């Protein structure tokens, strides 16, 4: 803006700030006003310790006269392109605030073409990414929605389509919303290309977490569906859910099924032992092969042992051995688990009356809650499984938690999903080309543990002697492979009544 004579000004980076100059390559902020004069200091006074000063003098009628330089500039040269650089930045940020449904890269590229190379070379996507995101976020409805229904109304508004548009502008992660039979509301996020990948994989892992729930009222959990590909974790869908009931899971999985159409063939689905989720998977996808998570089962066993007051008793070598043998039962084929239970029960008797008495209540719990429940008995076996735990989901939840703060703003949460979707698509491309993507790979120790358990399974499937002896030998060897899970659970868990 031309203020008269040689005085020019334009908007600064900070809201309400103004930068003055006279076209000679030096730029000033207002410093203080005295009578009719406005005294200025160089915009580099902090970054370069510049002592450059100037003054804008006014005549009596208020007309701006001239910008006079008072002190010479130090430690930096004049920058004749700074005004144009700032203009280019303002144009880019204005377009972001207008919510054009274009990726940042496209907006920056379009606007840079209008300027000379000396200007456009100083404005890059990398350098502006945070400012671009903040500009776009500021244009979304404020304050952010306080309920999933309010959020869904925004997501269905064409004006805000850019909120869930993928970073490359080729897809969108808003996959729909649904009310369950109890009237609770849920929103599903997944792009068409991730859903296409979902139809081609064999294994799925479903898990819910409360640690990354965004700041929206009544959201009960973030439900995630992931798979693994060459030991790398690939998230495929996310859902914000107001409830964790069976009908809630049925509603969100039915929505997922409708989005997939007929493309979803038989899958192996691993979950924790949340009965509502497991029943919903079998109801919506009756052809799926449902598996439980060994990690969650061991933690359930540890939790029950603590409830029974066995924390100190588990320091007794014989009691610890019996407990670890019970924890190893899911590694047996489903048809051998009952026999395995009876073998461990007999081992507790063989340890003597005192040890048997200590273990008796826990043995009854395993029988009552797991062995006698036909569904749980079927779900608990992970024998021969490519995956024995739901750690892929747990690992992804940690990745998402590291991407956002605790209970983030809903717009920042969706932006985190967009970043993950972008990274996943890149990873899938790398995996298809035979390259190893960066991050989210399974730990080498976990892979080695899988190999060792596979060897034990091969011996059990071809026993050299009586099957009862083979089962006990298998459980004895396998329990050492589960010791870290047991130890970690004992350190982390506490009795519920405390």
C-alpha positions as CSV (number, residue, x, y, z in Angstrom):
1,X,0.0,0.0,0.0
2,X,1.3,3.5,-0.9
3,X,0.8,5.9,2.0
4,X,2.1,9.0,0.1
5,X,5.4,10.2,-1.2
6,X,8.0,7.5,-0.6
7,X,6.2,5.6,2.2
8,X,4.9,2.0,1.4
9,X,3.5,-0.6,3.7
10,X,2.1,-4.1,3.7
11,X,0.7,-6.6,6.2
12,X,3.2,-8.5,8.3
13,X,3.2,-12.2,9.4
14,X,1.6,-11.5,12.7
15,X,-2.1,-10.5,12.7
16,X,-2.5,-6.7,12.8
17,X,1.2,-6.1,12.2
18,X,2.4,-3.6,9.5
19,X,5.7,-3.4,7.8
20,X,6.9,0.0,6.3
21,X,9.5,0.6,3.7
22,X,10.5,3.1,0.9
23,X,11.5,0.6,-1.8
24,X,15.2,0.6,-1.0
25,X,15.3,-3.0,0.5
26,X,15.1,-2.1,4.2
27,X,11.9,-2.8,6.2
28,X,10.6,-1.5,9.5
29,X,8.1,-2.2,12.2
30,X,6.5,0.6,14.2
31,X,8.4,1.2,17.4
32,X,6.8,4.2,19.2
33,X,4.8,7.3,18.3
34,X,5.8,10.8,19.5
35,X,3.7,13.7,18.6
36,X,3.0,13.5,14.9
37,X,6.0,11.2,14.2
38,X,6.1,7.4,14.0
39,X,9.5,6.0,14.9
40,X,10.5,2.7,13.3
41,X,13.0,-0.1,13.9
42,X,14.4,-2.6,11.4
43,X,12.5,-5.9,11.2
44,X,15.9,-7.6,11.6
45,X,16.6,-6.0,15.0
46,X,16.3,-9.3,16.8
47,X,17.5,-11.8,14.3
48,X,20.5,-9.8,13.1
49,X,20.9,-7.4,16.0
50,X,20.4,-4.6,13.5
51,X,20.4,-1.0,14.8
52,X,18.6,0.4,11.7
53,X,16.0,3.1,12.6
54,X,13.7,5.4,10.7
55,X,10.9,7.9,11.2
56,X,7.7,8.8,9.3
57,X,7.0,12.5,9.7
58,X,3.6,14.0,9.3
59,X,2.5,17.6,8.5
60,X,0.0,19.4,10.5
61,X,-3.0,18.2,8.4
62,X,-2.0,14.6,8.9
63,X,-0.6,14.0,5.5
64,X,2.3,11.4,5.4
65,X,5.4,13.0,4.3
66,X,8.5,11.0,4.0
67,X,10.4,8.1,5.6
68,X,13.7,9.3,6.9
69,X,16.5,6.8,7.7
70,X,18.1,7.7,11.1
71,X,20.6,4.9,12.0
72,X,22.5,2.8,9.4
73,X,21.6,-0.9,9.1
74,X,24.1,-3.6,10.4
75,X,24.7,-7.3,9.8
76,X,22.5,-7.7,6.7
77,X,22.2,-6.5,3.2
78,X,19.1,-4.8,1.7
79,X,16.4,-7.2,0.4
80,X,14.6,-5.8,-2.6
81,X,12.5,-8.9,-2.9
82,X,11.1,-9.1,0.6
83,X,7.9,-7.3,-0.2
84,X,7.1,-9.6,-3.1
85,X,8.0,-12.7,-0.9
86,X,5.5,-11.6,1.7
87,X,2.9,-10.9,-1.0
88,X,3.4,-14.5,-2.4
89,X,3.0,-15.9,1.1
90,X,-0.2,-13.9,1.7
91,X,-1.7,-15.1,-1.6
92,X,-1.0,-18.7,-0.8
93,X,-2.4,-18.4,2.8
94,X,-5.5,-16.6,1.4
95,X,-6.3,-19.5,-0.9
96,X,-5.9,-21.9,2.0
97,X,-8.4,-19.9,4.1
98,X,-10.8,-20.0,1.1
99,X,-10.8,-23.8,1.5
100,X,-10.1,-24.7,-2.1
101,X,-10.2,-28.5,-2.3
102,X,-6.7,-28.7,-3.6
103,X,-3.5,-30.1,-1.9
104,X,-1.1,-27.6,-0.5
105,X,1.5,-28.5,-3.1
106,X,-0.9,-27.5,-5.9
107,X,-1.7,-24.2,-4.3
108,X,1.9,-23.3,-3.7
109,X,2.9,-24.3,-7.2
110,X,0.1,-22.2,-8.8
111,X,0.9,-19.1,-6.9
112,X,4.7,-19.3,-7.3
113,X,4.3,-19.2,-11.1
114,X,3.2,-15.6,-10.9
115,X,6.5,-14.4,-9.5
116,X,10.1,-14.1,-10.6
117,X,12.5,-16.9,-9.7
118,X,14.2,-14.7,-7.1
119,X,10.9,-14.6,-5.2
120,X,9.5,-18.1,-5.8
121,X,12.7,-19.8,-4.8
122,X,12.3,-18.4,-1.3
123,X,8.8,-19.7,-0.8
124,X,8.7,-23.5,-0.5
125,X,6.1,-26.1,0.6
126,X,8.4,-27.4,3.3
127,X,8.9,-24.0,4.8
128,X,5.2,-23.1,4.8
129,X,3.6,-26.3,5.7
130,X,2.7,-25.3,9.3
131,X,1.4,-21.9,8.2
132,X,-0.6,-23.6,5.5
133,X,-2.2,-26.0,7.9
134,X,-3.0,-23.2,10.4
135,X,-4.5,-21.0,7.8
136,X,-6.8,-23.8,6.6
137,X,-7.7,-24.9,10.1
138,X,-8.7,-21.3,11.0
139,X,-11.3,-21.3,8.2
140,X,-13.2,-24.3,9.6
141,X,-16.2,-23.7,11.9
142,X,-15.2,-22.3,15.2
143,X,-15.4,-23.3,18.0
144,X,-14.9,-26.9,16.8
145,X,-17.9,-29.3,17.0
146,X,-18.7,-30.7,20.4
147,X,-20.5,-33.8,19.2
148,X,-20.1,-36.4,16.4
149,X,-23.4,-35.3,14.9
150,X,-22.2,-31.7,14.7
151,X,-19.0,-33.0,13.1
152,X,-20.9,-35.1,10.7
153,X,-22.9,-32.1,9.5
154,X,-19.6,-30.3,8.8
155,X,-18.1,-33.3,7.0
156,X,-21.2,-33.6,4.7
157,X,-21.1,-29.9,3.8
158,X,-19.5,-29.5,0.4
159,X,-17.8,-26.3,1.5
160,X,-15.7,-28.2,4.0
161,X,-14.8,-31.1,1.8
162,X,-11.2,-30.1,2.0
163,X,-11.2,-31.1,5.7
164,X,-11.1,-34.8,4.8
165,X,-9.5,-34.5,1.4
166,X,-6.3,-36.6,1.2
167,X,-3.0,-34.7,1.1
168,X,-2.6,-35.4,-2.7
169,X,-6.2,-34.3,-3.4
170,X,-7.0,-37.6,-5.1
171,X,-9.3,-39.2,-2.4
172,X,-11.2,-38.4,0.7
173,X,-11.2,-40.2,4.1
174,X,-14.8,-39.5,5.1
175,X,-16.5,-42.8,4.6
176,X,-19.8,-42.1,6.2
177,X,-21.7,-42.1,9.5
178,X,-24.3,-44.3,11.2
179,X,-26.6,-44.6,14.2
180,X,-26.8,-47.9,16.0
181,X,-29.9,-49.6,17.4
182,X,-29.4,-47.7,20.7
183,X,-29.3,-44.3,19.0
184,X,-25.6,-43.9,19.4
185,X,-23.7,-42.2,16.6
186,X,-20.4,-43.2,14.9
187,X,-18.3,-41.9,12.0
188,X,-16.0,-44.0,9.8
189,X,-12.8,-42.7,8.1
190,X,-11.0,-44.5,5.3
191,X,-10.2,-43.6,1.7
192,X,-11.3,-45.6,-1.3
193,X,-7.8,-46.7,-2.0
194,X,-7.3,-48.0,1.6
195,X,-10.7,-49.8,1.3
196,X,-9.5,-51.3,-1.9
197,X,-6.4,-52.6,-0.1
198,X,-8.6,-54.0,2.7
199,X,-10.4,-56.2,0.2
200,X,-7.1,-57.8,-0.9
201,X,-5.4,-58.7,2.4
202,X,-6.0,-61.8,4.4
203,X,-5.5,-60.7,8.0
204,X,-7.3,-57.9,9.8
205,X,-6.7,-56.6,13.4
206,X,-9.5,-54.7,15.2
207,X,-8.9,-52.7,18.3
208,X,-10.3,-49.8,20.2
209,X,-8.4,-47.2,22.2
210,X,-9.3,-44.3,24.5
211,X,-5.9,-42.7,24.7
212,X,-6.3,-40.7,21.5
213,X,-10.0,-39.8,21.7
214,X,-10.4,-36.2,20.3
215,X,-12.0,-33.4,22.3
216,X,-15.5,-34.2,21.2
217,X,-18.3,-35.0,23.7
218,X,-19.5,-38.5,24.1
219,X,-16.8,-40.1,22.0
220,X,-16.2,-43.5,23.7
221,X,-13.2,-44.7,21.7
222,X,-11.2,-44.6,18.4
223,X,-11.7,-48.0,16.8
224,X,-8.9,-49.0,14.3
225,X,-8.6,-51.7,11.7
226,X,-5.1,-52.5,10.5
227,X,-3.3,-55.2,8.6
228,X,0.4,-56.3,8.3
229,X,2.4,-56.6,5.1
230,X,5.8,-58.1,5.2
231,X,6.0,-57.4,8.9
232,X,5.0,-53.7,8.4
233,X,1.8,-52.3,10.0
234,X,-0.7,-50.9,7.5
235,X,-3.7,-49.0,9.0
236,X,-6.8,-49.3,6.9
237,X,-9.7,-47.6,8.7
238,X,-10.6,-45.6,11.8
239,X,-13.9,-45.0,13.5
240,X,-15.0,-42.5,16.1
241,X,-17.6,-44.3,18.3
242,X,-20.0,-43.1,20.9
243,X,-20.4,-46.6,22.4
244,X,-18.5,-49.9,22.6
245,X,-21.6,-52.1,22.7
246,X,-22.2,-55.0,20.4
247,X,-24.8,-53.1,18.4
248,X,-22.3,-50.2,18.1
249,X,-19.8,-52.5,16.6
250,X,-22.4,-54.1,14.3
251,X,-23.4,-50.6,13.0
252,X,-19.9,-49.5,12.2
253,X,-18.9,-52.9,10.6
254,X,-22.1,-52.9,8.6
255,X,-21.2,-49.4,7.3
256,X,-17.8,-50.7,6.4
257,X,-19.3,-53.7,4.7
258,X,-21.6,-51.4,2.6
259,X,-18.6,-49.3,1.6
260,X,-16.7,-52.4,0.5
261,X,-19.6,-53.9,-1.5
262,X,-19.1,-57.5,-2.6
263,X,-15.3,-57.1,-2.5
264,X,-14.7,-58.5,1.0
265,X,-13.9,-62.2,0.8
266,X,-13.1,-64.5,3.8
267,X,-10.8,-62.8,6.3
268,X,-9.0,-63.8,9.4
269,X,-9.8,-61.2,12.0
270,X,-7.9,-60.9,15.3
271,X,-9.3,-58.9,18.2
272,X,-8.9,-58.8,21.9
273,X,-11.5,-60.8,23.9
274,X,-14.1,-58.0,24.0
275,X,-17.2,-60.1,23.4
276,X,-19.3,-57.3,21.8
277,X,-16.7,-56.7,19.1
278,X,-16.2,-60.5,18.5
279,X,-19.9,-61.1,18.2
280,X,-20.3,-58.2,15.8
281,X,-17.6,-59.4,13.5
282,X,-19.2,-62.8,13.3
283,X,-22.6,-61.3,12.8
284,X,-21.7,-58.9,10.0
285,X,-19.0,-61.0,8.4
286,X,-20.2,-64.6,9.1
287,X,-17.4,-66.0,6.8
288,X,-14.6,-64.5,8.8
289,X,-12.3,-66.7,10.9
290,X,-12.2,-65.0,14.3
291,X,-9.1,-65.2,16.4
292,X,-8.4,-64.0,19.9
293,X,-5.2,-62.1,21.0
294,X,-2.7,-64.1,23.1
295,X,-1.4,-60.9,24.6
296,X,-4.8,-59.9,25.9
297,X,-5.6,-63.4,27.1
298,X,-2.4,-63.5,29.2
299,X,-3.2,-60.1,30.6
300,X,-6.7,-61.4,31.5
301,X,-5.1,-64.4,33.3
302,X,-2.8,-62.1,35.2
303,X,-5.6,-59.8,36.1
304,X,-7.6,-62.7,37.5
305,X,-4.6,-64.0,39.4
306,X,-4.3,-60.5,41.0
307,X,-8.0,-60.5,41.9
308,X,-7.5,-63.8,43.6
309,X,-4.6,-62.4,45.7
310,X,-1.9,-64.4,44.0
311,X,0.7,-61.7,43.4
312,X,3.0,-62.9,46.1
313,X,2.3,-66.5,45.4
314,X,3.5,-66.0,41.8
315,X,7.0,-65.5,43.2
316,X,6.9,-69.2,44.2
317,X,8.7,-71.1,41.5
318,X,6.2,-74.0,41.3
319,X,3.1,-71.7,41.3
320,X,4.7,-69.5,38.6
321,X,5.4,-72.6,36.5
322,X,1.7,-73.8,36.7
323,X,0.5,-70.2,35.9
324,X,2.8,-70.0,32.8
325,X,1.6,-73.4,31.6
326,X,-2.0,-72.2,31.8
327,X,-1.0,-69.0,29.8
328,X,0.5,-71.3,27.1
329,X,-2.7,-73.2,26.5
330,X,-3.8,-70.9,23.6
331,X,-0.7,-72.0,21.6
332,X,-2.2,-75.5,21.4
333,X,-4.6,-76.6,18.6
334,X,-8.2,-76.0,19.7
335,X,-8.8,-79.7,19.8
336,X,-6.0,-80.2,22.3
337,X,-6.7,-77.3,24.7
338,X,-9.1,-79.3,26.9
339,X,-6.5,-82.1,27.2
340,X,-3.8,-79.5,27.9
341,X,-5.9,-78.0,30.7
342,X,-6.3,-81.4,32.3
343,X,-2.5,-82.0,32.0
344,X,-1.7,-78.7,33.7
345,X,-4.3,-79.4,36.4
346,X,-2.6,-82.7,37.1
347,X,0.8,-81.0,37.1
348,X,-0.5,-78.7,39.9
349,X,-1.5,-81.8,41.9
350,X,1.9,-83.3,41.3
351,X,3.6,-80.2,42.8
352,X,2.0,-81.1,46.2
353,X,-1.0,-80.3,48.2
354,X,0.1,-76.8,49.2
355,X,0.8,-75.7,45.6
356,X,-2.5,-77.3,44.4
357,X,-4.4,-75.4,47.0
358,X,-2.9,-72.1,45.9
359,X,-3.6,-72.7,42.3
360,X,-7.1,-74.3,42.8
361,X,-9.2,-71.1,42.4
362,X,-7.3,-69.9,39.4
363,X,-7.6,-73.4,37.8
364,X,-11.4,-73.2,38.3
365,X,-11.5,-69.7,36.7
366,X,-9.7,-71.1,33.6
367,X,-12.2,-74.0,33.3
368,X,-15.3,-71.9,34.0
369,X,-14.5,-68.8,31.9
370,X,-12.5,-70.3,29.0
371,X,-12.5,-74.1,28.6
372,X,-16.3,-74.5,29.2
373,X,-17.2,-71.5,26.9
374,X,-17.4,-73.0,23.4
375,X,-16.9,-69.6,21.7
376,X,-14.0,-68.5,23.9
377,X,-12.4,-71.9,23.5
378,X,-12.6,-71.6,19.7
379,X,-11.3,-68.0,19.7
380,X,-8.5,-68.5,22.2
381,X,-6.4,-70.9,20.1
382,X,-3.7,-69.1,18.0
383,X,-2.0,-72.4,17.0
384,X,-0.5,-72.1,13.5
385,X,-1.6,-68.5,13.2
386,X,0.6,-66.1,11.3
387,X,-0.2,-63.6,14.1
388,X,-0.7,-64.5,17.7
389,X,-1.3,-61.1,19.2
390,X,-3.1,-57.9,18.3
391,X,0.2,-56.0,18.7
392,X,-0.2,-54.5,15.2
393,X,-3.2,-52.6,16.3
394,X,-1.5,-51.6,19.6
395,X,1.5,-50.4,17.7
396,X,-0.6,-48.3,15.3
397,X,-2.4,-46.8,18.3
398,X,0.9,-45.7,19.7
399,X,1.9,-44.2,16.4
400,X,-1.3,-42.2,16.2
401,X,-0.9,-41.1,19.8
402,X,2.6,-39.9,19.0
403,X,1.1,-37.9,16.1
404,X,-1.4,-36.0,18.1
405,X,-1.6,-34.7,21.7
406,X,-3.9,-36.1,24.3
407,X,-7.5,-35.4,23.5
408,X,-6.6,-33.3,20.4
409,X,-8.8,-30.7,18.7
410,X,-10.9,-32.7,16.2
411,X,-9.5,-30.8,13.2
412,X,-6.0,-31.7,14.3
413,X,-7.1,-35.3,14.8
414,X,-8.5,-35.6,11.3
415,X,-5.3,-33.9,9.9
416,X,-3.3,-36.6,11.7
417,X,-5.4,-39.3,10.0
418,X,-4.7,-37.6,6.6
419,X,-0.9,-37.7,7.3
420,X,-1.2,-41.4,8.2
421,X,-3.2,-42.1,5.1
422,X,-0.6,-40.4,2.9
423,X,2.2,-42.3,4.5
424,X,0.4,-45.6,4.2
425,X,-0.3,-45.2,0.5
426,X,3.4,-44.4,0.0
427,X,4.3,-47.5,2.1
428,X,2.0,-49.7,0.1
429,X,3.7,-48.5,-3.1
430,X,7.1,-49.3,-1.6
431,X,6.0,-52.8,-0.5
432,X,4.6,-53.6,-3.9
433,X,7.9,-52.7,-5.4
434,X,9.7,-55.0,-2.9
435,X,11.2,-52.1,-0.9
436,X,11.0,-51.8,2.9
437,X,9.2,-48.6,3.9
438,X,10.3,-46.4,6.8
439,X,8.8,-47.1,10.2
440,X,6.0,-49.3,11.7
441,X,7.9,-52.5,11.2
442,X,7.6,-55.3,13.7
443,X,10.4,-55.8,16.1
444,X,13.1,-58.3,15.2
445,X,12.7,-60.0,18.6
446,X,9.0,-60.6,17.9
447,X,9.9,-62.1,14.5
448,X,12.5,-64.4,16.1
449,X,9.9,-65.5,18.8
450,X,7.5,-66.4,16.0
451,X,10.2,-68.6,14.4
452,X,10.8,-70.4,17.7
453,X,7.1,-71.1,18.3
454,X,6.7,-72.3,14.8
455,X,9.4,-75.0,15.4
456,X,7.6,-76.1,18.6
457,X,4.3,-76.3,16.7
458,X,6.0,-78.6,14.1
459,X,7.2,-80.9,16.8
460,X,3.7,-81.0,18.4
461,X,2.1,-81.8,15.1
462,X,4.4,-84.7,14.6
463,X,4.9,-86.1,18.1
464,X,7.6,-88.8,18.6
465,X,5.6,-90.4,21.4
466,X,2.3,-90.2,23.3
467,X,0.4,-87.0,22.6
468,X,0.0,-86.3,26.3
469,X,3.7,-86.2,26.8
470,X,4.1,-84.1,23.6
471,X,1.5,-81.6,24.9
472,X,3.3,-81.2,28.2
473,X,6.7,-80.8,26.5
474,X,5.2,-78.2,24.2
475,X,3.7,-76.2,27.0
476,X,7.0,-76.4,29.0
477,X,9.0,-75.0,26.1
478,X,6.3,-72.4,25.1
479,X,5.9,-70.9,28.5
480,X,9.4,-69.5,28.4
481,X,8.4,-67.6,25.2
482,X,5.6,-65.9,27.1
483,X,7.5,-64.9,30.2
484,X,8.1,-61.3,29.1
485,X,4.3,-60.8,28.5
486,X,3.6,-62.2,32.0
487,X,6.3,-60.1,33.7
488,X,5.1,-56.9,32.0
489,X,1.5,-57.5,32.9
490,X,2.5,-58.1,36.5
491,X,4.3,-54.8,36.6
492,X,1.5,-52.8,34.9
493,X,-1.8,-54.3,36.3
494,X,-3.4,-53.9,39.7
495,X,-6.4,-55.6,41.3
496,X,-9.6,-53.8,40.2
497,X,-10.9,-53.5,43.7
498,X,-7.8,-51.5,44.9
